[in-house]
Amino acid sequence: MNHTSRYFSFPDIASHFLFLVIPQSSFIILSSLFILSCAHQTSPQGGPPDTQPPRIISSYPAPYTLRYEDNRIALEFDEYVEERTVEESVFISPHIGELEFDWSGTEVEVSFSERLRKNTTYVVTVGTDVVDLRNRNRMAQAFTLAFSTGDEIDRGAIQGRIFAGEGGAALPEGVMIFAYLLDHLNSDTLNPQTLKPDYISQTGSGGDFFLRHLSLGSYRIFAVKDEYRNLLYDPEADEYGVPFRDIRLTSEDTLASGILMRLAKEDTTKPRLIKAVSKDRNHVLAEFSEPLDTSTVSVASFIIIDTLSQETLSFTHIFPEPEKHSSLIFLTTHQDSTKRYLLTVVSVEDLAGNSINPLANSLSFDGSGAPDTVGLRMWGWSAEDTSRGVSLNPEIFLYLTDVAQKPVGDDFLQLMDSSGNAVPIRVDWMNGTALRVTPEKKLQGLMPYRLRFDLPKLKSWNGDTSVDTVKTIRFITLDADALSTIEGIVVDRNVEATGNIVLEAESIGEKVATTYHITLSRSGVFTFPEIRQGRYVLSAYRDVNVNHIYDPGRPFPYVMSERFIVYPDTLKLRARWPIEGVRIELR
């Protein structure tokens, strides 16, 4: 490459030259070898393992160059990098058309297809997807080069951090940050699925991002894990993050810091009814394309009619098919084996809140005259047999294969300690097929217990006695001396905020994470009592709509996320050594 101006290096080191006296024939051979070596990108061989991320050590033009008039830039890396990853990771804002790349060893020249605008700050961003050739190490942080065709560089900046979804404190790298200047857009119609951003950056290894050299004004930003690398948000393919507010940069406040976003994945596909079949004369199976939100399922959500007479086939219960989260079973009155029925879904939603697809909400099936020969059985429970470390205040759920008649007493269930003494319990029938068992007082630590389920004492919906045998679940409680507490104060700086404050302490470093929850109506003191020793990540969010889950918002139609905060330090909790004085702030 022929450069009209020397690179600006980081740091700028003067060049040194060594002149050798070489015979002409040897010079020709060496020149040929040099040309061949430049024709193919190779990395040095041998040496210790390369664990260092690649860096950009010099650029043309120099950072913050004013009145720039050239139609290209150039970058030099400190080692050989994979050219494709660089070419896919160079973003220039504002957009200047197609880019052309010309490589020579560790240097690349990028030419523009369009002329630069007058009096405009340009920001060149090289994202963290760049990898070196030797060991595919990623760039640790996004690189930014700013220059201007005018007399000044824009001073606006937005700084923040991205967290992985499903809680916790994972910090994902390589996530794109899209920034849209709202001053020339209608914020209500801004759709990142069709409109490319005005400014771009990318998170580094610590989940942090820093958008620099922005013009002053109002901004809407998104975090997008851009799977197709098209600088657009593709629902269901890309994970996204939305902050809890838009951002305003002014001459008095040029930096917006502490912007947090948590990744989520959008489900826009409506559930479909894909199967309807009669299992016997009193049971109909309905299968859906995905699991449903059971809180939206009720007898009023469905209709079953005779396709000829239009008469309704009544049903009294709906319950999930054992071990299949996407199927429901209807307990109906006697069907007629000579008739054909139509099952119509009136109103249900999937776990993402999508209502039933109106083009796939009905299916017909033949009635059955066969009696129920399966009978009432137990198909599962929430506490594994012989499990250890069970909570001193456990909730144990028991699941049946069919609707059972609620007995008069609770003598069909018994909880006993190691001496055979009965422990008082409470039994709640969640519906006709699920029960919740809770001790009426705290259990003893390191104590073996037995939960005896006398199924023959239960009767099915039709009066038949259960065909199952007595089931016994054995478990041992955790060691009470291995417990401790986390205490502190949570403060919401927005004194006008509504909804509850939900605090979560999630264990890390375990095969299965344990999460403890506390809900407060306002800022104040909190205590996580009797939690196991270990390492924990503490977080909080403001549950504005009081639905008991964190809402990540939506990119389009735009919905802001709920505010959240993750405590910066991992809490190392030791048995009988409470952690006190923790302060966590929602901003």
C-alpha positions as CSV (number, residue, x, y, z in Angstrom):
1,M,0.0,0.0,0.0
2,N,1.2,3.5,-0.8
3,H,0.3,6.0,1.9
4,T,0.6,9.7,1.4
5,S,0.9,10.2,5.1
6,R,2.6,8.2,7.8
7,Y,0.4,6.2,10.2
8,F,-0.2,7.6,13.7
9,S,0.9,4.9,16.0
10,F,-0.2,3.9,19.6
11,P,2.4,5.0,20.9
12,D,4.0,6.7,17.9
13,I,7.5,5.1,17.5
14,A,10.0,6.5,15.0
15,S,11.0,4.2,12.2
16,H,14.5,2.8,12.0
17,F,16.1,1.5,8.9
18,L,19.0,-0.9,8.3
19,F,20.9,-0.7,4.9
20,L,22.7,-3.8,3.7
21,V,25.0,-4.3,0.7
22,I,23.5,-7.2,-1.3
23,P,24.7,-8.5,-4.6
24,Q,22.2,-7.8,-7.5
25,S,21.3,-11.5,-8.1
26,S,20.7,-12.1,-4.4
27,F,18.6,-8.9,-4.3
28,I,16.3,-10.2,-7.1
29,I,15.8,-13.5,-5.3
30,L,15.0,-11.7,-2.0
31,S,12.6,-9.3,-3.7
32,S,10.8,-12.2,-5.3
33,L,10.5,-14.0,-2.0
34,F,9.2,-10.7,-0.4
35,I,6.5,-10.3,-3.1
36,L,5.4,-13.9,-2.6
37,S,5.2,-13.5,1.1
38,C,3.0,-10.5,0.7
39,A,0.6,-12.4,-1.5
40,H,-0.5,-14.8,1.2
41,Q,-1.5,-13.9,4.7
42,T,0.5,-16.0,7.2
43,S,1.3,-15.8,10.9
44,P,4.6,-16.4,12.5
45,Q,5.1,-20.1,13.4
46,G,6.4,-21.6,16.7
47,G,6.9,-19.9,20.0
48,P,4.9,-20.0,23.2
49,P,1.1,-20.2,23.0
50,D,-0.5,-16.8,22.0
51,T,-3.0,-15.7,24.6
52,Q,-2.9,-12.0,23.9
53,P,-5.8,-10.3,22.1
54,P,-4.9,-8.5,18.9
55,R,-4.7,-4.7,19.1
56,I,-4.7,-1.8,16.7
57,I,-1.4,0.0,17.1
58,S,-1.6,2.8,14.5
59,S,-4.1,4.5,12.2
60,Y,-4.4,6.9,9.4
61,P,-5.6,9.6,10.0
62,A,-4.5,10.3,13.5
63,P,-7.3,10.3,16.1
64,Y,-9.2,13.6,16.3
65,T,-7.9,14.9,12.9
66,L,-9.9,18.0,11.8
67,R,-10.7,19.1,8.3
68,Y,-10.1,15.7,6.9
69,E,-10.4,15.4,3.1
70,D,-9.1,12.0,2.1
71,N,-11.3,9.1,0.9
72,R,-9.7,6.3,2.9
73,I,-8.4,5.2,6.3
74,A,-5.8,2.7,7.3
75,L,-5.2,0.6,10.3
76,E,-2.3,-1.5,11.6
77,F,-2.6,-4.4,14.0
78,D,0.1,-5.7,16.3
79,E,-0.1,-9.2,14.8
80,Y,-1.6,-11.1,12.0
81,V,-5.4,-11.2,12.1
82,E,-8.1,-13.0,10.2
83,E,-9.0,-10.6,7.4
84,R,-12.6,-11.7,7.1
85,T,-13.3,-11.0,10.8
86,V,-11.9,-7.5,10.4
87,E,-13.9,-6.7,7.3
88,E,-17.1,-7.9,9.0
89,S,-16.3,-5.8,12.1
90,V,-15.5,-2.3,10.6
91,F,-18.4,0.1,11.0
92,I,-18.3,3.8,10.0
93,S,-20.9,6.3,11.3
94,P,-22.5,8.1,9.5
95,H,-22.8,5.6,6.7
96,I,-20.5,6.2,3.7
97,G,-21.5,3.4,1.3
98,E,-19.6,0.3,0.5
99,L,-16.1,-0.2,1.8
100,E,-13.1,-1.7,-0.1
101,F,-10.4,-3.4,1.8
102,D,-6.7,-3.7,0.7
103,W,-4.5,-5.8,2.8
104,S,-0.7,-5.9,3.3
105,G,0.5,-8.1,6.1
106,T,-0.9,-6.7,9.4
107,E,-2.1,-3.5,7.7
108,V,-5.4,-2.8,6.0
109,E,-6.5,0.2,3.9
110,V,-10.2,0.9,3.8
111,S,-11.5,3.0,0.9
112,F,-14.9,4.8,0.8
113,S,-17.3,4.6,-2.1
114,E,-18.9,7.9,-1.2
115,R,-17.6,11.4,-0.6
116,L,-17.4,12.5,3.0
117,R,-20.0,15.1,4.2
118,K,-18.9,18.6,5.1
119,N,-18.6,19.6,8.8
120,T,-19.3,16.1,10.0
121,T,-17.7,13.9,12.7
122,Y,-17.0,10.4,11.5
123,V,-16.6,7.5,13.9
124,V,-14.8,4.3,12.8
125,T,-15.5,1.4,15.1
126,V,-13.7,-2.0,14.9
127,G,-15.7,-4.5,16.9
128,T,-14.6,-7.2,19.2
129,D,-15.3,-10.1,16.7
130,V,-11.8,-9.6,15.2
131,V,-9.5,-12.6,15.9
132,D,-5.8,-13.2,15.4
133,L,-4.5,-16.0,13.2
134,R,-2.4,-17.9,15.6
135,N,-4.9,-18.7,18.3
136,R,-8.1,-17.0,17.4
137,N,-7.9,-14.6,20.3
138,R,-10.6,-11.9,20.2
139,M,-10.1,-8.2,20.5
140,A,-10.6,-7.3,24.2
141,Q,-12.4,-4.0,23.5
142,A,-13.9,-2.3,20.5
143,F,-11.6,0.2,18.8
144,T,-12.8,3.7,18.0
145,L,-11.2,6.3,15.6
146,A,-12.9,9.7,15.3
147,F,-12.1,12.4,12.8
148,S,-13.9,15.4,11.4
149,T,-14.3,17.1,8.0
150,G,-15.1,20.3,9.9
151,D,-13.4,22.3,12.7
152,E,-14.5,20.2,15.7
153,I,-15.2,16.7,17.0
154,D,-18.6,15.8,18.5
155,R,-18.3,15.3,22.2
156,G,-21.4,13.2,23.1
157,A,-20.9,9.7,24.7
158,I,-23.0,6.9,26.1
159,Q,-21.5,4.3,28.4
160,G,-23.0,1.2,29.9
161,R,-23.0,-2.6,30.4
162,I,-24.8,-5.6,29.0
163,F,-25.9,-8.6,31.1
164,A,-27.0,-12.0,29.9
165,G,-30.6,-13.0,30.1
166,E,-32.3,-15.2,32.7
167,G,-30.8,-13.2,35.6
168,G,-27.3,-13.6,37.0
169,A,-24.3,-11.5,36.2
170,A,-22.8,-13.0,33.0
171,L,-21.3,-10.3,30.8
172,P,-21.6,-11.2,27.1
173,E,-19.0,-10.0,24.7
174,G,-19.5,-9.2,21.0
175,V,-23.0,-7.7,21.4
176,M,-23.7,-4.9,19.0
177,I,-24.9,-1.6,20.4
178,F,-27.2,0.3,18.0
179,A,-27.8,4.1,18.6
180,Y,-30.5,6.1,16.8
181,L,-30.5,9.9,16.8
182,L,-34.2,10.7,17.5
183,D,-34.0,14.3,16.4
184,H,-34.6,13.4,12.8
185,L,-36.9,10.4,13.5
186,N,-40.4,9.6,14.7
187,S,-39.7,7.7,17.9
188,D,-43.0,5.9,17.6
189,T,-42.2,4.4,14.2
190,L,-38.5,3.7,14.8
191,N,-38.1,0.0,13.9
192,P,-34.6,-1.5,14.3
193,Q,-35.8,-4.4,12.1
194,T,-35.8,-2.2,9.0
195,L,-33.7,0.9,9.9
196,K,-29.9,0.7,10.4
197,P,-28.4,2.7,13.3
198,D,-26.7,6.0,13.2
199,Y,-23.9,4.9,15.5
200,I,-22.5,1.5,16.4
201,S,-20.3,0.0,19.0
202,Q,-19.8,-3.5,20.4
203,T,-19.3,-4.9,23.9
204,G,-15.9,-6.1,25.0
205,S,-14.9,-9.0,27.2
206,G,-16.5,-7.5,30.3
207,G,-19.9,-6.7,28.7
208,D,-19.1,-3.0,28.7
209,F,-19.7,-0.6,25.8
210,F,-18.8,3.0,25.1
211,L,-20.3,5.0,22.3
212,R,-18.1,8.0,21.7
213,H,-18.1,11.2,19.6
214,L,-21.9,11.4,19.2
215,S,-23.6,14.5,18.1
216,L,-25.7,16.1,20.8
217,G,-29.4,15.3,20.8
218,S,-31.8,12.5,21.9
219,Y,-31.0,8.9,21.4
220,R,-32.6,5.5,21.6
221,I,-30.2,2.6,21.9
222,F,-30.6,-1.2,21.7
223,A,-28.3,-4.1,22.4
224,V,-28.4,-6.7,19.6
225,K,-26.6,-10.0,19.2
226,D,-26.6,-9.6,15.5
227,E,-26.5,-13.2,14.2
228,Y,-26.9,-12.2,10.5
229,R,-24.4,-9.3,10.8
230,N,-26.8,-7.1,8.8
231,L,-27.0,-4.3,11.4
232,L,-30.7,-4.9,11.8
233,Y,-32.6,-6.6,14.6
234,D,-34.1,-9.9,13.5
235,P,-36.8,-11.1,16.0
236,E,-36.4,-14.7,17.3
237,A,-32.9,-15.0,15.7
238,D,-31.2,-12.1,17.6
239,E,-31.1,-11.6,21.3
240,Y,-31.9,-8.0,22.2
241,G,-31.6,-5.5,25.1
242,V,-33.6,-2.4,25.8
243,P,-32.9,0.3,28.4
244,F,-35.5,1.8,30.7
245,R,-35.3,5.2,29.1
246,D,-34.2,7.2,26.0
247,I,-31.1,9.3,26.4
248,R,-30.6,13.1,26.0
249,L,-27.1,14.5,25.4
250,T,-26.7,18.2,25.8
251,S,-23.8,20.7,25.9
252,E,-24.2,20.8,29.7
253,D,-24.3,16.9,30.0
254,T,-22.4,15.3,27.2
255,L,-22.1,11.8,28.9
256,A,-24.8,9.4,29.8
257,S,-23.3,6.6,31.9
258,G,-24.5,3.6,33.8
259,I,-26.9,2.5,31.0
260,L,-27.8,-1.2,31.8
261,M,-29.5,-3.7,29.5
262,R,-30.3,-7.3,30.0
263,L,-30.5,-9.6,26.9
264,A,-33.8,-11.4,26.0
265,K,-35.1,-13.3,23.1
266,E,-38.4,-12.3,21.5
267,D,-41.0,-14.9,20.7
268,T,-43.4,-13.5,18.1
269,T,-44.9,-16.8,16.9
270,K,-48.5,-17.5,17.9
271,P,-49.2,-20.9,19.3
272,R,-51.1,-23.3,17.1
273,L,-53.4,-26.2,17.8
274,I,-51.8,-29.1,16.0
275,K,-53.6,-32.2,17.3
276,A,-57.0,-33.2,18.8
277,V,-57.8,-36.8,19.5
278,S,-60.1,-38.7,21.8
279,K,-58.3,-41.0,24.3
280,D,-61.4,-42.6,25.6
281,R,-65.1,-41.7,26.0
282,N,-64.3,-39.1,28.7
283,H,-60.9,-37.7,27.7
284,V,-59.8,-35.6,24.8
285,L,-56.1,-34.8,24.1
286,A,-55.2,-31.4,22.6
287,E,-51.6,-30.8,21.5
288,F,-50.1,-27.3,20.8
289,S,-47.1,-26.2,18.9
290,E,-45.5,-24.8,22.1
291,P,-46.2,-24.7,25.9
292,L,-49.1,-22.4,27.0
293,D,-49.3,-20.0,29.9
294,T,-51.4,-22.1,32.3
295,S,-52.8,-18.9,33.9
296,T,-54.7,-18.2,30.6
297,V,-56.2,-21.8,30.4
298,S,-59.7,-22.3,31.8
299,V,-62.9,-24.1,30.8
300,A,-64.1,-20.8,29.2
301,S,-61.0,-20.8,26.9
302,F,-62.3,-23.7,24.8
303,I,-65.5,-25.0,23.1
304,I,-66.2,-28.5,21.9
305,I,-69.3,-29.0,19.7
306,D,-70.9,-31.8,17.6
307,T,-70.1,-30.8,14.0
308,L,-73.6,-31.9,12.8
309,S,-76.0,-30.8,15.5
310,Q,-73.8,-28.0,16.9
311,E,-74.6,-29.3,20.4
312,T,-72.0,-28.6,23.0
313,L,-69.9,-31.4,24.5
314,S,-69.4,-30.4,28.1
315,F,-66.1,-30.7,30.0
316,T,-65.4,-30.0,33.7
317,H,-61.6,-30.0,34.0
318,I,-58.5,-29.2,31.9
319,F,-55.1,-30.4,33.0
320,P,-51.7,-30.9,31.5
321,E,-50.8,-34.3,30.0
322,P,-48.2,-36.0,32.2
323,E,-44.6,-34.9,31.3
324,K,-45.7,-33.0,28.2
325,H,-45.8,-29.3,28.6
326,S,-47.5,-28.5,25.3
327,S,-50.5,-30.9,25.7
328,L,-53.8,-30.6,27.6
329,I,-56.4,-33.2,28.5
330,F,-60.1,-32.4,28.8
331,L,-62.3,-34.4,31.1
332,T,-65.6,-34.5,29.2
333,T,-69.1,-36.0,29.6
334,H,-69.7,-39.2,27.7
335,Q,-68.8,-38.8,24.0
336,D,-70.8,-40.5,21.2
337,S,-68.6,-42.8,19.1
338,T,-70.8,-42.2,16.0
339,K,-70.2,-38.4,16.1
340,R,-67.5,-36.1,15.1
341,Y,-66.6,-33.1,17.3
342,L,-64.8,-29.8,16.7
343,L,-62.5,-28.4,19.4
344,T,-62.1,-24.6,19.1
345,V,-59.6,-22.6,21.2
346,V,-61.2,-19.3,22.1
347,S,-58.4,-17.5,24.0
348,V,-55.1,-18.8,25.4
349,E,-51.6,-17.4,25.3
350,D,-48.1,-18.9,25.1
351,L,-45.4,-18.1,27.7
352,A,-44.4,-15.0,25.7
353,G,-48.0,-13.6,25.8
354,N,-48.8,-14.4,22.1
355,S,-52.5,-15.3,21.7
356,I,-53.6,-18.4,19.8
357,N,-53.2,-18.2,16.0
358,P,-56.7,-17.6,14.6
359,L,-55.8,-19.7,11.5
360,A,-54.9,-22.7,13.6
361,N,-57.3,-22.7,16.5
362,S,-59.7,-25.5,15.5
363,L,-59.5,-29.2,14.8
364,S,-62.0,-32.0,14.5
365,F,-61.9,-35.5,16.0
366,D,-64.0,-38.6,16.2
367,G,-65.8,-39.4,19.5
368,S,-64.9,-42.5,21.4
369,G,-67.1,-45.1,23.2
370,A,-64.2,-46.8,24.9
371,P,-64.1,-46.7,28.8
372,D,-61.2,-45.3,30.7
373,T,-59.0,-48.3,31.6
374,V,-55.9,-46.4,32.7
375,G,-57.1,-45.4,36.1
376,L,-55.8,-42.9,38.6
377,R,-52.0,-43.0,39.1
378,M,-49.2,-40.7,40.4
379,W,-46.8,-39.7,37.6
380,G,-44.4,-37.3,39.4
381,W,-43.3,-35.2,42.3
382,S,-41.1,-32.1,42.7
383,A,-38.7,-33.6,45.3
384,E,-36.6,-36.5,44.2
385,D,-36.6,-39.6,46.3
386,T,-33.5,-39.9,48.5
387,S,-32.6,-36.2,47.8
388,R,-30.4,-34.3,50.3
389,G,-30.1,-30.7,51.4
390,V,-33.8,-30.1,51.2
391,S,-35.0,-26.8,52.6
392,L,-36.3,-26.5,56.2
393,N,-39.4,-24.9,54.8
394,P,-40.0,-27.1,51.7
395,E,-42.9,-27.1,49.2
396,I,-43.4,-30.5,47.7
397,F,-45.7,-30.9,44.6
398,L,-47.4,-34.2,43.7
399,Y,-48.9,-34.8,40.3
400,L,-51.7,-37.3,39.3
401,T,-52.5,-38.7,35.8
402,D,-56.2,-37.8,36.1
403,V,-58.7,-35.8,38.1
404,A,-59.2,-37.1,41.7
405,Q,-62.1,-36.4,44.0
406,K,-60.9,-34.3,46.9
407,P,-61.1,-36.5,50.1
408,V,-62.6,-35.3,53.3
409,G,-59.4,-35.5,55.3
410,D,-55.7,-35.5,54.6
411,D,-54.9,-38.9,56.1
412,F,-53.8,-40.2,52.7
413,L,-50.7,-38.1,53.1
414,Q,-48.3,-38.4,56.1
415,L,-44.9,-36.7,56.8
416,M,-42.8,-38.5,59.4
417,D,-39.4,-37.8,60.9
418,S,-36.7,-40.4,61.5
419,S,-38.4,-41.6,64.7
420,G,-41.7,-42.2,63.0
421,N,-43.4,-39.2,64.5
422,A,-45.9,-37.4,62.4
423,V,-45.2,-33.9,61.3
424,P,-48.2,-31.6,60.8
425,I,-48.6,-30.7,57.2
426,R,-50.9,-28.6,55.0
427,V,-52.3,-30.0,51.7
428,D,-53.5,-27.6,49.0
429,W,-55.2,-29.0,45.9
430,M,-53.9,-26.8,43.1
431,N,-56.4,-28.4,40.7
432,G,-57.9,-31.9,40.4
433,T,-54.5,-33.3,39.4
434,A,-51.9,-31.5,41.5
435,L,-51.3,-31.1,45.2
436,R,-48.9,-29.0,47.3
437,V,-47.6,-30.2,50.6
438,T,-46.0,-27.9,53.1
439,P,-45.0,-28.5,56.7
440,E,-46.8,-26.3,59.3
441,K,-43.6,-25.6,61.1
442,K,-39.9,-25.5,60.2
443,L,-38.2,-28.9,59.8
444,Q,-35.1,-29.9,61.8
445,G,-31.8,-29.7,60.1
446,L,-30.0,-32.9,58.9
447,M,-33.1,-34.9,59.7
448,P,-34.3,-37.8,57.5
449,Y,-38.0,-37.5,56.6
450,R,-40.5,-39.7,54.8
451,L,-43.6,-38.4,52.9
452,R,-46.1,-41.3,52.5
453,F,-48.7,-41.0,49.8
454,D,-51.5,-43.6,50.3
455,L,-52.9,-43.5,46.7
456,P,-55.5,-46.3,47.2
457,K,-57.3,-43.9,49.5
458,L,-58.0,-41.6,46.6
459,K,-60.9,-42.0,44.2
460,S,-60.9,-40.9,40.5
461,W,-63.5,-38.4,39.2
462,N,-65.8,-41.3,38.3
463,G,-65.6,-42.9,41.8
464,D,-63.1,-45.6,40.9
465,T,-60.4,-46.3,43.5
466,S,-56.9,-45.4,42.4
467,V,-55.1,-48.3,40.8
468,D,-51.7,-47.1,42.1
469,T,-49.9,-48.3,45.2
470,V,-48.5,-46.5,48.2
471,K,-45.7,-44.1,47.3
472,T,-43.0,-43.0,49.7
473,I,-40.6,-40.1,49.2
474,R,-37.5,-40.0,51.4
475,F,-35.3,-36.9,51.9
476,I,-32.8,-35.4,54.3
477,T,-32.9,-31.7,55.2
478,L,-30.0,-29.4,54.9
479,D,-27.6,-28.6,57.8
480,A,-29.0,-25.6,59.7
481,D,-25.5,-24.7,60.9
482,A,-24.4,-24.3,57.2
483,L,-26.9,-21.4,56.8
484,S,-26.3,-17.7,57.0
485,T,-27.9,-14.4,56.0
486,I,-27.3,-11.4,53.7
487,E,-28.5,-8.0,55.1
488,G,-28.5,-4.5,53.7
489,I,-30.5,-1.7,52.3
490,V,-32.0,-1.1,48.9
491,V,-32.6,2.4,47.6
492,D,-34.5,3.6,44.6
493,R,-33.4,7.0,43.6
494,N,-36.7,7.6,41.8
495,V,-38.9,8.4,44.7
496,E,-42.0,8.5,42.5
497,A,-41.5,5.0,41.2
498,T,-44.4,2.5,41.5
499,G,-44.5,-1.2,41.9
500,N,-42.5,-3.5,44.2
501,I,-38.8,-3.8,44.5
502,V,-37.7,-7.4,43.9
503,L,-34.3,-8.5,45.2
504,E,-32.7,-11.8,44.0
505,A,-29.7,-13.6,45.4
506,E,-28.5,-16.2,42.9
507,S,-25.9,-18.8,43.7
508,I,-23.0,-19.3,41.2
509,G,-20.5,-22.1,40.8
510,E,-23.1,-24.8,41.2
511,K,-24.5,-27.3,38.8
512,V,-28.0,-26.1,39.5
513,A,-28.3,-22.4,40.6
514,T,-30.5,-21.6,43.6
515,T,-32.2,-18.2,43.6
516,Y,-33.7,-16.6,46.7
517,H,-36.3,-13.8,46.4
518,I,-37.4,-10.9,48.5
519,T,-40.1,-8.4,47.7
520,L,-40.4,-4.9,49.2
521,S,-43.0,-2.3,48.6
522,R,-40.5,0.5,48.9
523,S,-36.8,1.4,49.6
524,G,-35.6,0.1,52.9
525,V,-33.8,-2.7,54.8
526,F,-33.7,-6.2,53.5
527,T,-32.7,-9.6,54.8
528,F,-32.1,-12.9,53.0
529,P,-32.6,-15.3,56.0
530,E,-31.3,-18.8,56.2
531,I,-29.6,-19.2,52.8
532,R,-26.8,-21.7,52.1
533,Q,-23.2,-20.8,52.2
534,G,-21.6,-20.2,48.9
535,R,-21.0,-17.4,46.3
536,Y,-23.9,-15.2,45.3
537,V,-24.8,-12.5,42.8
538,L,-27.2,-9.9,44.2
539,S,-29.6,-8.0,41.9
540,A,-32.8,-6.0,42.1
541,Y,-35.4,-4.7,39.8
542,R,-38.5,-2.5,40.1
543,D,-41.5,-4.7,39.2
544,V,-43.7,-1.9,37.8
545,N,-46.6,-4.1,36.6
546,V,-46.4,-6.3,39.7
547,N,-46.3,-9.5,37.6
548,H,-43.4,-11.0,39.7
549,I,-41.0,-11.3,36.8
550,Y,-38.5,-9.0,35.2
551,D,-39.8,-7.4,32.0
552,P,-37.1,-6.8,29.4
553,G,-39.2,-4.5,27.2
554,R,-39.5,-4.8,23.4
555,P,-37.6,-3.3,20.4
556,F,-40.8,-2.7,18.3
557,P,-43.4,-1.6,19.1
558,Y,-41.1,0.0,21.6
559,V,-41.5,-0.9,25.3
560,M,-39.0,0.2,27.8
561,S,-37.5,-2.3,30.2
562,E,-38.0,-2.3,33.9
563,R,-35.1,-0.8,35.8
564,F,-32.6,-3.2,37.3
565,I,-29.2,-3.2,39.0
566,V,-26.6,-5.9,39.6
567,Y,-24.4,-5.5,42.7
568,P,-20.8,-5.2,41.4
569,D,-19.2,-7.6,43.9
570,T,-19.8,-11.3,44.2
571,L,-20.8,-12.1,47.8
572,K,-18.9,-14.9,49.4
573,L,-21.2,-16.2,52.2
574,R,-19.9,-18.5,55.0
575,A,-21.9,-20.5,57.4
576,R,-22.9,-18.5,60.5
577,W,-21.0,-15.5,59.2
578,P,-23.7,-13.1,58.0
579,I,-22.9,-10.5,55.4
580,E,-24.1,-7.0,56.5
581,G,-24.1,-3.5,55.2
582,V,-24.8,-4.3,51.6
583,R,-26.1,-1.2,49.7
584,I,-27.8,-1.6,46.3
585,E,-29.2,1.4,44.4
586,L,-31.7,1.5,41.6
587,R,-31.0,4.6,39.4
